[in-house]
Amino acid sequence: MVEMRLEAFEELVTAVLDELPDEMVEGLDNVVFLVEDEHPDEDLLGLYEGVAITERGNYGFGELPDRIMVYRLPHTETAETLDELRSEVRTTLVHEIAHFYGIDDEQLHQLGWA
């Protein structure tokens, strides 16, 4: 288990997000990244809430932003080192960003990200 306060975990998520390839993040439109301790109903590492870009249709001005949630406690409780935590946060971010692009869990599994 890696002990990390919420603020430090938010900084870690931001740093990992900044390290992702430009091609992955340049297309993110109207998306916010949020960190919470845990999902209230499920044991999740992350969650994408929104309409995938492949399903948007008439999407535009006035739409609420999509949300990518990253949950601190499931990450810190399973990681044994800071490097392992960083790696798992990266995997979670890539996984949830993929949902924004319309990639489902089956495709992610085939690609090794689920």
The 8 nearest C-alpha neighbors of each residue, nearest first, counted from 0:
[[1, 76, 79, 78, 75, 77, 2, 80],
 [0, 2, 75, 79, 78, 80, 3, 76],
 [3, 1, 0, 75, 4, 76, 72, 81],
 [4, 2, 8, 7, 1, 5, 75, 6],
 [3, 5, 7, 6, 8, 2, 9, 71],
 [4, 6, 8, 7, 9, 3, 71, 36],
 [7, 5, 9, 8, 4, 10, 3, 11],
 [8, 6, 10, 9, 4, 5, 3, 11],
 [7, 9, 11, 5, 10, 6, 3, 12],
 [10, 8, 6, 12, 11, 7, 5, 13],
 [9, 11, 7, 13, 8, 12, 14, 6],
 [10, 12, 8, 14, 9, 13, 15, 7],
 [11, 13, 9, 15, 10, 14, 16, 8],
 [14, 12, 16, 10, 11, 15, 17, 9],
 [13, 15, 11, 17, 16, 12, 10, 18],
 [16, 14, 18, 12, 17, 13, 89, 11],
 [17, 15, 13, 18, 19, 14, 12, 92],
 [16, 18, 14, 15, 19, 13, 20, 12],
 [19, 17, 15, 16, 14, 20, 21, 13],
 [18, 20, 16, 17, 21, 15, 23, 24],
 [21, 19, 22, 23, 18, 24, 17, 25],
 [20, 22, 23, 24, 25, 19, 18, 26],
 [23, 21, 20, 25, 24, 26, 19, 27],
 [24, 22, 21, 20, 25, 26, 19, 96],
 [23, 25, 21, 27, 26, 22, 20, 19],
 [26, 24, 21, 27, 22, 23, 28, 20],
 [27, 25, 24, 28, 23, 22, 100, 21],
 [28, 26, 24, 25, 30, 29, 99, 23],
 [27, 29, 30, 26, 25, 64, 65, 24],
 [28, 30, 64, 65, 27, 31, 63, 62],
 [31, 29, 65, 64, 28, 66, 27, 32],
 [32, 30, 66, 67, 65, 64, 33, 29],
 [31, 33, 67, 66, 68, 30, 34, 69],
 [32, 34, 68, 67, 69, 31, 35, 66],
 [35, 33, 69, 68, 70, 9, 71, 36],
 [34, 36, 70, 37, 71, 69, 33, 68],
 [35, 37, 71, 70, 72, 34, 38, 5],
 [38, 36, 70, 35, 72, 39, 71, 73],
 [37, 39, 41, 40, 43, 42, 70, 36],
 [40, 38, 41, 37, 42, 36, 43, 35],
 [41, 39, 38, 42, 37, 43, 46, 36],
 [42, 40, 38, 43, 39, 37, 44, 45],
 [41, 43, 38, 44, 40, 73, 37, 39],
 [44, 42, 45, 41, 38, 73, 70, 46],
 [43, 45, 70, 73, 69, 74, 91, 42],
 [46, 44, 69, 68, 43, 70, 91, 95],
 [45, 47, 68, 67, 95, 48, 69, 44],
 [48, 46, 67, 95, 66, 49, 68, 98],
 [49, 47, 66, 65, 67, 46, 50, 68],
 [48, 50, 65, 51, 47, 66, 99, 64],
 [49, 51, 55, 52, 54, 65, 99, 48],
 [52, 50, 99, 101, 53, 54, 100, 49],
 [51, 53, 55, 100, 54, 99, 101, 50],
 [54, 52, 51, 101, 55, 100, 56, 50],
 [55, 53, 51, 52, 56, 50, 101, 58],
 [54, 56, 52, 58, 53, 50, 57, 51],
 [55, 57, 58, 54, 53, 52, 59, 50],
 [58, 56, 55, 59, 54, 60, 62, 52],
 [59, 57, 55, 56, 62, 60, 61, 52],
 [58, 60, 62, 61, 57, 55, 29, 56],
 [59, 61, 62, 58, 63, 57, 29, 64],
 [60, 62, 59, 63, 58, 64, 29, 57],
 [63, 61, 60, 59, 64, 58, 29, 65],
 [62, 64, 61, 65, 29, 30, 49, 60],
 [65, 63, 29, 30, 62, 66, 31, 49],
 [64, 66, 49, 30, 48, 29, 31, 63],
 [67, 65, 31, 48, 30, 47, 32, 68],
 [66, 68, 47, 32, 46, 33, 31, 48],
 [67, 69, 33, 46, 45, 34, 32, 66],
 [70, 68, 45, 34, 44, 33, 35, 71],
 [69, 71, 37, 35, 36, 44, 45, 34],
 [70, 72, 36, 74, 73, 35, 75, 37],
 [71, 73, 75, 74, 36, 76, 37, 70],
 [74, 72, 76, 75, 71, 44, 70, 77],
 [75, 73, 72, 71, 76, 77, 78, 44],
 [74, 76, 1, 72, 78, 77, 73, 0],
 [75, 77, 0, 73, 74, 72, 78, 1],
 [78, 76, 75, 74, 0, 73, 79, 1],
 [79, 77, 84, 0, 75, 83, 80, 76],
 [78, 80, 0, 1, 77, 83, 81, 84],
 [81, 79, 83, 82, 78, 1, 84, 0],
 [80, 82, 84, 83, 85, 1, 79, 78],
 [83, 81, 85, 84, 80, 86, 79, 78],
 [82, 84, 86, 80, 81, 85, 78, 87],
 [85, 83, 81, 78, 87, 82, 86, 88],
 [86, 84, 82, 88, 83, 87, 81, 89],
 [87, 85, 83, 89, 84, 88, 82, 90],
 [86, 88, 90, 84, 89, 85, 91, 83],
 [87, 89, 91, 85, 90, 86, 92, 84],
 [90, 88, 86, 92, 87, 91, 15, 93],
 [89, 91, 87, 93, 88, 92, 94, 86],
 [92, 90, 94, 88, 89, 93, 45, 87],
 [91, 93, 89, 95, 94, 90, 96, 88],
 [92, 94, 96, 90, 91, 95, 97, 89],
 [93, 95, 91, 97, 92, 96, 90, 112],
 [94, 96, 98, 92, 97, 47, 93, 91],
 [97, 95, 99, 93, 98, 94, 92, 100],
 [98, 96, 100, 94, 102, 95, 99, 93],
 [97, 99, 101, 102, 95, 100, 96, 103],
 [100, 98, 51, 96, 97, 101, 52, 95],
 [99, 101, 97, 98, 52, 51, 102, 53],
 [102, 100, 98, 51, 99, 53, 103, 52],
 [103, 101, 98, 97, 100, 106, 107, 104],
 [102, 104, 106, 105, 98, 101, 107, 97],
 [103, 105, 107, 106, 108, 113, 102, 98],
 [106, 104, 108, 107, 103, 109, 113, 102],
 [105, 107, 109, 108, 104, 103, 102, 110],
 [108, 106, 104, 110, 112, 113, 109, 105],
 [107, 109, 113, 111, 105, 110, 106, 112],
 [110, 108, 106, 107, 111, 105, 112, 113],
 [109, 111, 107, 108, 112, 106, 113, 105],
 [110, 112, 108, 109, 113, 107, 106, 90],
 [113, 111, 107, 108, 110, 94, 90, 93],
 [112, 108, 107, 111, 104, 94, 110, 105]]
